[in-house]
Amino acid sequence: MPQFHYQATTPQGKVIEGIMEAGEERVVVSRLHEQGYLPLRVVLPGQEKSKATFSWDFLPTLPGSGIVRQRDLLILTQELETLIAAGLPLDRALSVLTGLTEKAELKKAVGQILRAVQQGKSLTEALAEYPKIFPPLYVNMVKAGELGGFLDTTLQRLAEYLERAQQVQDEIKSALTYPILLTVVGGLSVVILLTYVLPKFAAIFGDVGQALPPSTRMLMGLSHGLRVYWWVFLLVGIGMWLGVRQYLSTPQGRFAWDRWQLRLLVFGQLLRKREVARFARTLGTLLKSGVPLLQALEIVQEVAGNEMVSRALREVKVGVREGQGIAGPLSRSGVFPTLALQMVSVGEETGRLDDMLVRVAEYYERDTYNQVKRLTSLIEPMLILVMGLVVGFVVISMLSAVFSINDVPF
């Protein structure tokens, strides 16, 4: 029978931990409830470490999150919501979190937030002092929860939002892992062939002095250029990267890049759906948490990942101030698909805009993942075919040069 490692709190707020034998996780949770404890974590020993063998967490996943990953913020939110829902006072819940949090940066921030709350500040004011950890979306939802007296419900919605966002990112990254690895391995194989294998043949062909086939001469020239002038290629690559980065840092460059992305033949549609899903999920969660529409639109504009979407939302805010709603201004932007616009319009007419936005997000998140899976299923054989053709071209060029040696008179 497996042994589960658990962490729980007593009714007084003290954190306890131990190991319990049980058939499954829910049995451990049930036993802890029977003993009067509030379970915080129930995992198999070593389970958390084993999941980190290959991770994409080094990639930025949440605008404004700084060096604290979205996964860390998700865990913190889930634990805080559990403690608040169990009836613990806010300062006691933050004190418990200080002992539970493992991330040094997050642990320090929670400790300082606890001291700020004990000094009379609201949780919203304390969180707002750490914009690199808690983005505007997070702070404003907490503010709405505090003002409305339903902080636990707001934290639950925040946890659901972060969990779903993390799940979508993990699904997409998982689907793209194999094509990326295949591209890297294939590229390295070609570089090794050009810089290590071909020079050995070059010495043989040089001794023979035979005129080589055009394809072989081309490969030999490329191999020589990579070995001798690699630093030129490196400097050119770095210069291009810095130039593009500088251009994209300007408003005009960022807008041009984002517009070009959305106009791509296949990937543009995929990116558009992803942005629609992010917009709908964020706005729907904010509205459900009691954030006013105009304020919610400002937050969504800040966290938008595409400048075209951000500019479209700017026009939507103007339309809302003039009493036009959001469906009309969204349709004039030309960014959002017709189906999303129709669902938003129905949500406005029925007075259930927040629920409809969540449905829009769920539909386009699922559609985005399915399209990524279809694309990767097509890209993988294409990559294998391309790499095979490149390697085959190199091999055939070398063999044709070897066979031509038979024509050399001795």
HELIX and SHEET records of a PDB file:
HELIX    1   1 GLU A   25  GLU A   34  1                                  10    
HELIX    2   2 GLN A   47  SER A   50  1                                   4    
HELIX    3   3 GLN A   70  ALA A   85  1                                  16    
HELIX    4   4 LEU A   90  LEU A  100  1                                  11    
HELIX    5   5 ALA A  104  GLN A  118  1                                  15    
HELIX    6   6 LEU A  123  ALA A  128  1                                   6    
HELIX    7   7 PRO A  136  GLY A  148  1                                  13    
HELIX    8   8 LEU A  151  ILE A  192  1                                  42    
HELIX    9   9 LEU A  193  VAL A  197  3                                   5    
HELIX   10  10 LEU A  198  VAL A  208  1                                  11    
HELIX   11  11 PRO A  214  VAL A  228  1                                  15    
HELIX   12  12 TRP A  230  LEU A  248  1                                  19    
HELIX   13  13 PRO A  251  LEU A  262  1                                  12    
HELIX   14  14 PHE A  267  LYS A  288  1                                  22    
HELIX   15  15 LEU A  293  VAL A  303  1                                  11    
HELIX   16  16 GLU A  307  ARG A  321  1                                  15    
HELIX   17  17 ALA A  327  SER A  333  1                                   7    
HELIX   18  18 THR A  338  THR A  350  1                                  13    
HELIX   19  19 LEU A  353  SER A  404  1                                  52    
HELIX   20  20 ILE A  405  ASP A  407  5                                   3    
SHEET    1   A 3 VAL A  15  GLU A  21  0                                        
SHEET    2   A 3 GLN A   3  THR A   9 -1                                        
SHEET    3   A 3 LEU A  38  VAL A  43 -1                                        
END                                                                             
